[in-house]
Amino acid sequence: QVQVVESGGGLVQPGGSLRLSCVASGSFIRINSMGWYRQVPGTERELVAVITSGGSGDYADSVKGRFTISRDNAKNTVYLQMNSLKPEDTAVYYCNVEVRKPFSNTVVWGQGTQVTVSS
């Protein structure tokens, strides 16, 4: 079993910052990609940022220049530093981790953490 747990969400004023964390644990050979998605009720889940095992990151256009994804491979952890937050960033943020097992790759989702940007 592989578990993914997010933390760091909350309420922040426009222009503020938050840092999300996500830790993966369980039985796997290694972690491939790690990423963050977000979802607003009534809409589809969308990619925010993803980072490869080699540390290469990619971002949705809406967050480029404001959000930074990073990972600590020794801790099986991925972070999302969110700066200059806007009300439209309000959503449930989900961590997504792809792990390598002996005969397959498996994608695991976290339970989500709420981010609310409001004055």
N, CA, C and O atoms as CSV, one atom per row, in Angstrom:
chain,resi,resn,atom,element,x,y,z
A,1,GLN,N,N,0.835,-1.201,0.000
A,1,GLN,CA,C,0.000,0.000,0.000
A,1,GLN,C,C,0.866,1.245,0.000
A,1,GLN,O,O,1.918,1.290,0.638
A,2,VAL,N,N,0.407,2.254,-0.726
A,2,VAL,CA,C,1.082,3.546,-0.772
A,2,VAL,C,C,0.098,4.599,-0.274
A,2,VAL,O,O,-1.061,4.629,-0.685
A,3,GLN,N,N,0.574,5.450,0.607
A,3,GLN,CA,C,-0.268,6.528,1.132
A,3,GLN,C,C,0.352,7.872,0.808
A,3,GLN,O,O,1.573,8.030,0.796
A,4,VAL,N,N,-0.516,8.839,0.545
A,4,VAL,CA,C,-0.090,10.198,0.239
A,4,VAL,C,C,-0.893,11.138,1.123
A,4,VAL,O,O,-2.123,11.092,1.125
A,5,VAL,N,N,-0.210,11.984,1.870
A,5,VAL,CA,C,-0.884,12.875,2.811
A,5,VAL,C,C,-0.435,14.307,2.570
A,5,VAL,O,O,0.756,14.617,2.601
A,6,GLU,N,N,-1.429,15.186,2.327
A,6,GLU,CA,C,-1.127,16.601,2.114
A,6,GLU,C,C,-1.316,17.381,3.414
A,6,GLU,O,O,-2.026,16.947,4.320
A,7,SER,N,N,-0.664,18.538,3.482
A,7,SER,CA,C,-0.854,19.461,4.596
A,7,SER,C,C,-0.504,20.867,4.135
A,7,SER,O,O,0.137,21.050,3.100
A,8,GLY,N,N,-0.935,21.863,4.914
A,8,GLY,CA,C,-0.523,23.235,4.649
A,8,GLY,C,C,-1.595,24.134,4.071
A,8,GLY,O,O,-1.343,25.322,3.865
A,9,GLY,N,N,-2.779,23.617,3.803
A,9,GLY,CA,C,-3.837,24.477,3.290
A,9,GLY,C,C,-4.371,25.408,4.360
A,9,GLY,O,O,-3.998,25.318,5.529
A,10,GLY,N,N,-5.260,26.313,3.937
A,10,GLY,CA,C,-5.845,27.232,4.896
A,10,GLY,C,C,-6.433,28.446,4.218
A,10,GLY,O,O,-6.631,28.480,3.004
A,11,LEU,N,N,-6.709,29.449,5.048
A,11,LEU,CA,C,-7.286,30.713,4.583
A,11,LEU,C,C,-6.193,31.764,4.531
A,11,LEU,O,O,-5.438,31.924,5.489
A,12,VAL,N,N,-6.103,32.478,3.424
A,12,VAL,CA,C,-5.083,33.501,3.262
A,12,VAL,C,C,-5.691,34.665,2.490
A,12,VAL,O,O,-6.586,34.474,1.667
A,13,GLN,N,N,-5.208,35.854,2.757
A,13,GLN,CA,C,-5.686,37.033,2.054
A,13,GLN,C,C,-5.071,37.122,0.658
A,13,GLN,O,O,-3.992,36.575,0.428
A,14,PRO,N,N,-5.730,37.793,-0.267
A,14,PRO,CA,C,-5.140,37.995,-1.588
A,14,PRO,C,C,-3.763,38.635,-1.474
A,14,PRO,O,O,-3.555,39.554,-0.682
A,15,GLY,N,N,-2.830,38.140,-2.273
A,15,GLY,CA,C,-1.459,38.610,-2.204
A,15,GLY,C,C,-0.590,37.853,-1.227
A,15,GLY,O,O,0.629,38.027,-1.206
A,16,GLY,N,N,-1.202,37.021,-0.425
A,16,GLY,CA,C,-0.462,36.260,0.577
A,16,GLY,C,C,0.172,35.011,0.020
A,16,GLY,O,O,0.130,34.755,-1.183
A,17,SER,N,N,0.773,34.221,0.930
A,17,SER,CA,C,1.501,33.015,0.542
A,17,SER,C,C,1.079,31.840,1.410
A,17,SER,O,O,0.648,32.000,2.552
A,18,LEU,N,N,1.216,30.660,0.830
A,18,LEU,CA,C,1.028,29.407,1.549
A,18,LEU,C,C,2.012,28.402,0.972
A,18,LEU,O,O,2.412,28.505,-0.187
A,19,ARG,N,N,2.400,27.421,1.798
A,19,ARG,CA,C,3.211,26.321,1.308
A,19,ARG,C,C,2.512,25.013,1.616
A,19,ARG,O,O,2.218,24.709,2.772
A,20,LEU,N,N,2.253,24.250,0.584
A,20,LEU,CA,C,1.667,22.928,0.740
A,20,LEU,C,C,2.772,21.873,0.759
A,20,LEU,O,O,3.794,22.008,0.088
A,21,SER,N,N,2.543,20.831,1.539
A,21,SER,CA,C,3.469,19.699,1.599
A,21,SER,C,C,2.709,18.417,1.345
A,21,SER,O,O,1.514,18.316,1.625
A,22,CYS,N,N,3.424,17.434,0.808
A,22,CYS,CA,C,2.811,16.134,0.539
A,22,CYS,C,C,3.871,15.061,0.753
A,22,CYS,O,O,4.946,15.100,0.154
A,23,VAL,N,N,3.554,14.115,1.608
A,23,VAL,CA,C,4.487,13.033,1.924
A,23,VAL,C,C,3.921,11.709,1.433
A,23,VAL,O,O,2.756,11.392,1.672
A,24,ALA,N,N,4.754,10.945,0.748
A,24,ALA,CA,C,4.383,9.606,0.293
A,24,ALA,C,C,5.063,8.561,1.169
A,24,ALA,O,O,6.237,8.690,1.514
A,25,SER,N,N,4.310,7.528,1.520
A,25,SER,CA,C,4.873,6.455,2.342
A,25,SER,C,C,4.291,5.123,1.895
A,25,SER,O,O,3.260,5.068,1.225
A,26,GLY,N,N,4.979,4.046,2.283
A,26,GLY,CA,C,4.490,2.718,1.937
A,26,GLY,C,C,5.532,1.922,1.185
A,26,GLY,O,O,6.732,2.175,1.296
A,27,SER,N,N,5.057,0.957,0.419
A,27,SER,CA,C,5.947,0.031,-0.270
A,27,SER,C,C,6.066,0.381,-1.750
A,27,SER,O,O,5.105,0.241,-2.507
A,28,PHE,N,N,7.235,0.830,-2.152
A,28,PHE,CA,C,7.506,1.102,-3.559
A,28,PHE,C,C,9.018,1.137,-3.760
A,28,PHE,O,O,9.788,1.273,-2.809
A,29,ILE,N,N,9.422,1.011,-5.024
A,29,ILE,CA,C,10.855,1.020,-5.331
A,29,ILE,C,C,11.388,2.442,-5.353
A,29,ILE,O,O,12.441,2.736,-4.788
A,30,ARG,N,N,10.646,3.317,-6.011
A,30,ARG,CA,C,11.040,4.722,-6.071
A,30,ARG,C,C,9.826,5.541,-6.470
A,30,ARG,O,O,8.803,5.003,-6.894
A,31,ILE,N,N,9.959,6.863,-6.325
A,31,ILE,CA,C,8.921,7.777,-6.759
A,31,ILE,C,C,9.320,8.362,-8.099
A,31,ILE,O,O,10.431,8.868,-8.257
A,32,ASN,N,N,8.426,8.295,-9.052
A,32,ASN,CA,C,8.680,8.926,-10.347
A,32,ASN,C,C,8.257,10.395,-10.257
A,32,ASN,O,O,8.934,11.186,-9.600
A,33,SER,N,N,7.179,10.762,-10.890
A,33,SER,CA,C,6.754,12.166,-10.849
A,33,SER,C,C,5.915,12.442,-9.603
A,33,SER,O,O,5.307,11.539,-9.028
A,34,MET,N,N,5.897,13.705,-9.205
A,34,MET,CA,C,5.057,14.180,-8.106
A,34,MET,C,C,4.409,15.472,-8.585
A,34,MET,O,O,5.047,16.285,-9.254
A,35,GLY,N,N,3.155,15.653,-8.244
A,35,GLY,CA,C,2.476,16.834,-8.761
A,35,GLY,C,C,1.342,17.315,-7.881
A,35,GLY,O,O,0.925,16.653,-6.930
A,36,TRP,N,N,0.864,18.487,-8.234
A,36,TRP,CA,C,-0.261,19.101,-7.541
A,36,TRP,C,C,-1.356,19.423,-8.557
A,36,TRP,O,O,-1.091,19.956,-9.635
A,37,TYR,N,N,-2.573,19.091,-8.191
A,37,TYR,CA,C,-3.755,19.408,-8.977
A,37,TYR,C,C,-4.702,20.180,-8.069
A,37,TYR,O,O,-4.546,20.178,-6.848
A,38,ARG,N,N,-5.684,20.839,-8.676
A,38,ARG,CA,C,-6.688,21.515,-7.866
A,38,ARG,C,C,-8.058,21.374,-8.526
A,38,ARG,O,O,-8.185,21.170,-9.734
A,39,GLN,N,N,-9.065,21.491,-7.682
A,39,GLN,CA,C,-10.423,21.321,-8.173
A,39,GLN,C,C,-11.382,22.233,-7.427
A,39,GLN,O,O,-11.378,22.307,-6.198
A,40,VAL,N,N,-12.201,22.925,-8.205
A,40,VAL,CA,C,-13.286,23.736,-7.677
A,40,VAL,C,C,-14.571,22.932,-7.872
A,40,VAL,O,O,-14.751,22.319,-8.924
A,41,PRO,N,N,-15.459,22.921,-6.890
A,41,PRO,CA,C,-16.715,22.152,-7.047
A,41,PRO,C,C,-17.416,22.471,-8.357
A,41,PRO,O,O,-17.582,23.638,-8.715
A,42,GLY,N,N,-17.829,21.423,-9.073
A,42,GLY,CA,C,-18.536,21.611,-10.329
A,42,GLY,C,C,-17.639,21.730,-11.540
A,42,GLY,O,O,-18.120,21.879,-12.663
A,43,THR,N,N,-16.324,21.665,-11.315
A,43,THR,CA,C,-15.385,21.745,-12.434
A,43,THR,C,C,-14.452,20.542,-12.415
A,43,THR,O,O,-14.408,19.791,-11.440
A,44,GLU,N,N,-13.706,20.366,-13.504
A,44,GLU,CA,C,-12.774,19.249,-13.566
A,44,GLU,C,C,-11.490,19.582,-12.801
A,44,GLU,O,O,-11.095,20.739,-12.665
A,45,ARG,N,N,-10.863,18.516,-12.310
A,45,ARG,CA,C,-9.576,18.696,-11.641
A,45,ARG,C,C,-8.542,19.125,-12.684
A,45,ARG,O,O,-8.497,18.581,-13.788
A,46,GLU,N,N,-7.718,20.101,-12.323
A,46,GLU,CA,C,-6.738,20.623,-13.275
A,46,GLU,C,C,-5.322,20.544,-12.707
A,46,GLU,O,O,-5.109,20.649,-11.499
A,47,LEU,N,N,-4.381,20.360,-13.596
A,47,LEU,CA,C,-2.983,20.313,-13.202
A,47,LEU,C,C,-2.507,21.697,-12.797
A,47,LEU,O,O,-2.769,22.680,-13.490
A,48,VAL,N,N,-1.810,21.770,-11.676
A,48,VAL,CA,C,-1.195,23.019,-11.229
A,48,VAL,C,C,0.298,23.000,-11.548
A,48,VAL,O,O,0.824,23.907,-12.193
A,49,ALA,N,N,0.971,21.945,-11.079
A,49,ALA,CA,C,2.410,21.829,-11.289
A,49,ALA,C,C,2.823,20.379,-11.124
A,49,ALA,O,O,2.195,19.621,-10.385
A,50,VAL,N,N,3.887,20.000,-11.820
A,50,VAL,CA,C,4.414,18.649,-11.723
A,50,VAL,C,C,5.930,18.716,-11.739
A,50,VAL,O,O,6.513,19.604,-12.362
A,51,ILE,N,N,6.571,17.772,-11.049
A,51,ILE,CA,C,8.028,17.730,-11.010
A,51,ILE,C,C,8.480,16.295,-11.214
A,51,ILE,O,O,7.944,15.369,-10.605
A,52,THR,N,N,9.473,16.121,-12.077
A,52,THR,CA,C,9.979,14.788,-12.383
A,52,THR,C,C,10.963,14.323,-11.309
A,52,THR,O,O,11.328,15.081,-10.411
A,53,SER,N,N,11.377,13.078,-11.418
A,53,SER,CA,C,12.345,12.546,-10.462
A,53,SER,C,C,13.673,13.287,-10.552
A,53,SER,O,O,14.435,13.332,-9.585
A,54,GLY,N,N,13.945,13.864,-11.710
A,54,GLY,CA,C,15.189,14.603,-11.882
A,54,GLY,C,C,15.100,16.058,-11.445
A,54,GLY,O,O,16.096,16.781,-11.472
A,55,GLY,N,N,13.908,16.485,-11.042
A,55,GLY,CA,C,13.751,17.837,-10.527
A,55,GLY,C,C,13.260,18.861,-11.543
A,55,GLY,O,O,13.255,20.060,-11.265
A,56,SER,N,N,12.853,18.398,-12.709
A,56,SER,CA,C,12.352,19.319,-13.724
A,56,SER,C,C,10.867,19.582,-13.487
A,56,SER,O,O,10.066,18.653,-13.383
A,57,GLY,N,N,10.511,20.882,-13.403
A,57,GLY,CA,C,9.135,21.245,-13.091
A,57,GLY,C,C,8.401,21.828,-14.286
A,57,GLY,O,O,9.011,22.382,-15.201
A,58,ASP,N,N,7.090,21.694,-14.262
A,58,ASP,CA,C,6.227,22.279,-15.278
A,58,ASP,C,C,5.001,22.839,-14.585
A,58,ASP,O,O,4.554,22.302,-13.572
A,59,TYR,N,N,4.451,23.929,-15.135
A,59,TYR,CA,C,3.380,24.652,-14.454
A,59,TYR,C,C,2.222,24.982,-15.393
A,59,TYR,O,O,2.399,25.127,-16.603
A,60,ALA,N,N,1.055,25.095,-14.812
A,60,ALA,CA,C,-0.070,25.652,-15.548
A,60,ALA,C,C,0.228,27.127,-15.802
A,60,ALA,O,O,0.862,27.790,-14.982
A,61,ASP,N,N,-0.232,27.630,-16.936
A,61,ASP,CA,C,0.025,29.032,-17.270
A,61,ASP,C,C,-0.498,29.974,-16.190
A,61,ASP,O,O,0.099,31.019,-15.931
A,62,SER,N,N,-1.600,29.609,-15.566
A,62,SER,CA,C,-2.241,30.491,-14.588
A,62,SER,C,C,-1.417,30.692,-13.317
A,62,SER,O,O,-1.673,31.623,-12.553
A,63,VAL,N,N,-0.426,29.822,-13.086
A,63,VAL,CA,C,0.361,29.934,-11.844
A,63,VAL,C,C,1.838,30.209,-12.097
A,63,VAL,O,O,2.599,30.394,-11.148
A,64,LYS,N,N,2.252,30.238,-13.351
A,64,LYS,CA,C,3.662,30.489,-13.669
A,64,LYS,C,C,4.110,31.817,-13.097
A,64,LYS,O,O,3.423,32.831,-13.223
A,65,GLY,N,N,5.281,31.795,-12.463
A,65,GLY,CA,C,5.820,33.009,-11.873
A,65,GLY,C,C,5.323,33.269,-10.462
A,65,GLY,O,O,5.860,34.134,-9.770
A,66,ARG,N,N,4.306,32.535,-10.022
A,66,ARG,CA,C,3.783,32.722,-8.656
A,66,ARG,C,C,3.969,31.475,-7.798
A,66,ARG,O,O,4.191,31.583,-6.591
A,67,PHE,N,N,3.883,30.317,-8.394
A,67,PHE,CA,C,3.996,29.060,-7.660
A,67,PHE,C,C,5.326,28.385,-8.001
A,67,PHE,O,O,5.825,28.498,-9.121
A,68,THR,N,N,5.885,27.686,-7.020
A,68,THR,CA,C,7.110,26.919,-7.234
A,68,THR,C,C,6.948,25.531,-6.640
A,68,THR,O,O,6.601,25.377,-5.469
A,69,ILE,N,N,7.207,24.522,-7.466
A,69,ILE,CA,C,7.156,23.140,-6.992
A,69,ILE,C,C,8.574,22.657,-6.743
A,69,ILE,O,O,9.489,22.964,-7.507
A,70,SER,N,N,8.749,21.896,-5.666
A,70,SER,CA,C,10.058,21.332,-5.350
A,70,SER,C,C,9.847,19.998,-4.642
A,70,SER,O,O,8.744,19.685,-4.194
A,71,ARG,N,N,10.920,19.220,-4.548
A,71,ARG,CA,C,10.803,17.929,-3.886
A,71,ARG,C,C,12.053,17.603,-3.108
A,71,ARG,O,O,13.151,18.041,-3.450
A,72,ASP,N,N,11.873,16.827,-2.053
A,72,ASP,CA,C,12.976,16.320,-1.252
A,72,ASP,C,C,12.913,14.805,-1.357
A,72,ASP,O,O,12.108,14.162,-0.684
A,73,ASN,N,N,13.761,14.239,-2.199
A,73,ASN,CA,C,13.693,12.799,-2.450
A,73,ASN,C,C,14.018,11.975,-1.204
A,73,ASN,O,O,13.491,10.875,-1.034
A,74,ALA,N,N,14.865,12.487,-0.352
A,74,ALA,CA,C,15.222,11.753,0.870
A,74,ALA,C,C,14.032,11.630,1.819
A,74,ALA,O,O,13.957,10.708,2.631
A,75,LYS,N,N,13.103,12.583,1.697
A,75,LYS,CA,C,11.924,12.590,2.582
A,75,LYS,C,C,10.657,12.167,1.850
A,75,LYS,O,O,9.574,12.182,2.435
A,76,ASN,N,N,10.775,11.792,0.583
A,76,ASN,CA,C,9.598,11.415,-0.221
A,76,ASN,C,C,8.524,12.496,-0.166
A,76,ASN,O,O,7.334,12.204,-0.050
A,77,THR,N,N,8.957,13.724,-0.250
A,77,THR,CA,C,8.063,14.861,-0.044
A,77,THR,C,C,8.119,15.818,-1.230
A,77,THR,O,O,9.180,16.063,-1.805
A,78,VAL,N,N,6.957,16.350,-1.578
A,78,VAL,CA,C,6.875,17.398,-2.588
A,78,VAL,C,C,6.215,18.608,-1.950
A,78,VAL,O,O,5.325,18.487,-1.108
A,79,TYR,N,N,6.677,19.784,-2.375
A,79,TYR,CA,C,6.174,21.042,-1.834
A,79,TYR,C,C,5.599,21.892,-2.957
A,79,TYR,O,O,5.992,21.771,-4.117
A,80,LEU,N,N,4.658,22.755,-2.585
A,80,LEU,CA,C,4.163,23.752,-3.517
A,80,LEU,C,C,4.155,25.087,-2.786
A,80,LEU,O,O,3.315,25.327,-1.919
A,81,GLN,N,N,5.088,25.944,-3.141
A,81,GLN,CA,C,5.142,27.292,-2.580
A,81,GLN,C,C,4.265,28.189,-3.436
A,81,GLN,O,O,4.501,28.346,-4.634
A,82,MET,N,N,3.261,28.771,-2.819
A,82,MET,CA,C,2.295,29.593,-3.539
A,82,MET,C,C,2.396,31.029,-3.047
A,82,MET,O,O,2.109,31.317,-1.885
A,83,ASN,N,N,2.801,31.921,-3.930
A,83,ASN,CA,C,2.938,33.339,-3.611
A,83,ASN,C,C,1.956,34.156,-4.438
A,83,ASN,O,O,1.408,33.680,-5.433
A,84,SER,N,N,1.747,35.381,-4.013
A,84,SER,CA,C,0.849,36.300,-4.741
A,84,SER,C,C,-0.488,35.633,-5.038
A,84,SER,O,O,-0.984,35.670,-6.165
A,85,LEU,N,N,-1.052,35.029,-4.018
A,85,LEU,CA,C,-2.288,34.273,-4.209
A,85,LEU,C,C,-3.454,35.173,-4.595
A,85,LEU,O,O,-3.562,36.316,-4.150
A,86,LYS,N,N,-4.323,34.620,-5.437
A,86,LYS,CA,C,-5.488,35.332,-5.939
A,86,LYS,C,C,-6.749,34.574,-5.524
A,86,LYS,O,O,-6.686,33.373,-5.260
A,87,PRO,N,N,-7.883,35.256,-5.462
A,87,PRO,CA,C,-9.129,34.554,-5.123
A,87,PRO,C,C,-9.411,33.375,-6.054
A,87,PRO,O,O,-10.004,32.382,-5.633
A,88,GLU,N,N,-8.994,33.478,-7.303
A,88,GLU,CA,C,-9.245,32.382,-8.240
A,88,GLU,C,C,-8.356,31.170,-7.992
A,88,GLU,O,O,-8.534,30.140,-8.642
A,89,ASP,N,N,-7.415,31.268,-7.077
A,89,ASP,CA,C,-6.622,30.104,-6.671
A,89,ASP,C,C,-7.366,29.255,-5.637
A,89,ASP,O,O,-6.917,28.165,-5.282
A,90,THR,N,N,-8.485,29.753,-5.167
A,90,THR,CA,C,-9.275,29.002,-4.189
A,90,THR,C,C,-9.740,27.682,-4.778
A,90,THR,O,O,-10.368,27.650,-5.836
A,91,ALA,N,N,-9.426,26.590,-4.085
A,91,ALA,CA,C,-9.761,25.248,-4.577
A,91,ALA,C,C,-9.309,24.231,-3.543
A,91,ALA,O,O,-8.639,24.570,-2.567
A,92,VAL,N,N,-9.685,22.981,-3.771
A,92,VAL,CA,C,-9.088,21.875,-3.035
A,92,VAL,C,C,-7.865,21.425,-3.837
A,92,VAL,O,O,-7.962,21.142,-5.031
A,93,TYR,N,N,-6.729,21.365,-3.168
A,93,TYR,CA,C,-5.481,20.991,-3.824
A,93,TYR,C,C,-5.158,19.533,-3.489
A,93,TYR,O,O,-5.167,19.126,-2.327
A,94,TYR,N,N,-4.876,18.768,-4.533
A,94,TYR,CA,C,-4.597,17.346,-4.391
A,94,TYR,C,C,-3.161,17.043,-4.817
A,94,TYR,O,O,-2.669,17.557,-5.821
A,95,CYS,N,N,-2.518,16.210,-4.040
A,95,CYS,CA,C,-1.200,15.716,-4.393
A,95,CYS,C,C,-1.348,14.433,-5.210
A,95,CYS,O,O,-2.212,13.601,-4.933
A,96,ASN,N,N,-0.507,14.293,-6.200
A,96,ASN,CA,C,-0.519,13.133,-7.095
A,96,ASN,C,C,0.907,12.609,-7.180
A,96,ASN,O,O,1.843,13.349,-7.484
A,97,VAL,N,N,1.051,11.328,-6.907
A,97,VAL,CA,C,2.385,10.723,-6.898
A,97,VAL,C,C,2.362,9.455,-7.742
A,97,VAL,O,O,1.470,8.619,-7.600
A,98,GLU,N,N,3.343,9.322,-8.615
A,98,GLU,CA,C,3.498,8.083,-9.378
A,98,GLU,C,C,4.687,7.323,-8.803
A,98,GLU,O,O,5.803,7.840,-8.751
A,99,VAL,N,N,4.434,6.084,-8.370
A,99,VAL,CA,C,5.499,5.290,-7.776
A,99,VAL,C,C,5.796,4.085,-8.659
A,99,VAL,O,O,4.937,3.597,-9.392
A,100,ARG,N,N,7.021,3.629,-8.567
A,100,ARG,CA,C,7.455,2.447,-9.291
A,100,ARG,C,C,7.385,1.258,-8.345
A,100,ARG,O,O,7.977,1.266,-7.266
A,101,LYS,N,N,6.646,0.232,-8.773
A,101,LYS,CA,C,6.581,-1.028,-8.042
A,101,LYS,C,C,7.264,-2.095,-8.895
A,101,LYS,O,O,7.629,-1.816,-10.037
A,102,PRO,N,N,7.444,-3.299,-8.376
A,102,PRO,CA,C,8.209,-4.304,-9.119
A,102,PRO,C,C,7.743,-4.559,-10.547
A,102,PRO,O,O,8.573,-4.805,-11.422
A,103,PHE,N,N,6.431,-4.507,-10.808
A,103,PHE,CA,C,5.941,-4.851,-12.135
A,103,PHE,C,C,5.093,-3.762,-12.769
A,103,PHE,O,O,4.524,-3.967,-13.841
A,104,SER,N,N,5.002,-2.614,-12.124
A,104,SER,CA,C,4.136,-1.579,-12.681
A,104,SER,C,C,4.422,-0.238,-12.046
A,104,SER,O,O,5.100,-0.143,-11.023
A,105,ASN,N,N,3.890,0.803,-12.677
A,105,ASN,CA,C,3.839,2.134,-12.067
A,105,ASN,C,C,2.437,2.350,-11.538
A,105,ASN,O,O,1.463,1.942,-12.171
A,106,THR,N,N,2.325,2.978,-10.402
A,106,THR,CA,C,1.024,3.200,-9.770
A,106,THR,C,C,0.884,4.668,-9.413
A,106,THR,O,O,1.813,5.285,-8.893
A,107,VAL,N,N,-0.294,5.225,-9.700
A,107,VAL,CA,C,-0.584,6.615,-9.358
A,107,VAL,C,C,-1.449,6.648,-8.109
A,107,VAL,O,O,-2.453,5.942,-8.016
A,108,VAL,N,N,-1.058,7.462,-7.167
A,108,VAL,CA,C,-1.782,7.571,-5.896
A,108,VAL,C,C,-2.148,9.028,-5.662
A,108,VAL,O,O,-1.345,9.931,-5.896
A,109,TRP,N,N,-3.371,9.242,-5.199
A,109,TRP,CA,C,-3.847,10.588,-4.887
A,109,TRP,C,C,-3.968,10.784,-3.375
A,109,TRP,O,O,-4.272,9.848,-2.636
A,110,GLY,N,N,-3.724,12.013,-2.933
A,110,GLY,CA,C,-3.996,12.364,-1.551
A,110,GLY,C,C,-5.464,12.711,-1.371
A,110,GLY,O,O,-6.247,12.695,-2.321
A,111,GLN,N,N,-5.822,13.028,-0.123
A,111,GLN,CA,C,-7.226,13.292,0.189
A,111,GLN,C,C,-7.619,14.732,-0.110
A,111,GLN,O,O,-8.806,15.058,-0.124
A,112,GLY,N,N,-6.644,15.591,-0.348
A,112,GLY,CA,C,-6.911,16.984,-0.678
A,112,GLY,C,C,-6.801,17.902,0.522
A,112,GLY,O,O,-7.057,17.498,1.656
A,113,THR,N,N,-6.418,19.136,0.262
A,113,THR,CA,C,-6.356,20.164,1.299
A,113,THR,C,C,-6.944,21.450,0.726
A,113,THR,O,O,-6.638,21.847,-0.398
A,114,GLN,N,N,-7.793,22.089,1.526
A,114,GLN,CA,C,-8.509,23.277,1.055
A,114,GLN,C,C,-7.619,24.517,1.135
A,114,GLN,O,O,-6.978,24.776,2.153
A,115,VAL,N,N,-7.595,25.266,0.054
A,115,VAL,CA,C,-6.938,26.572,0.018
A,115,VAL,C,C,-8.002,27.607,-0.315
A,115,VAL,O,O,-8.670,27.511,-1.344
A,116,THR,N,N,-8.155,28.588,0.552
A,116,THR,CA,C,-9.135,29.650,0.347
A,116,THR,C,C,-8.430,30.994,0.368
A,116,THR,O,O,-7.751,31.338,1.336
A,117,VAL,N,N,-8.597,31.746,-0.706
A,117,VAL,CA,C,-7.981,33.067,-0.815
A,117,VAL,C,C,-9.101,34.100,-0.787
A,117,VAL,O,O,-9.869,34.237,-1.739
A,118,SER,N,N,-9.173,34.809,0.306
A,118,SER,CA,C,-10.278,35.753,0.488
A,118,SER,C,C,-9.904,36.815,1.502
A,118,SER,O,O,-9.135,36.561,2.429
A,119,SER,N,N,-10.452,38.009,1.321
A,119,SER,CA,C,-10.234,39.083,2.289
A,119,SER,C,C,-11.374,39.122,3.306
A,119,SER,O,O,-11.371,39.962,4.206
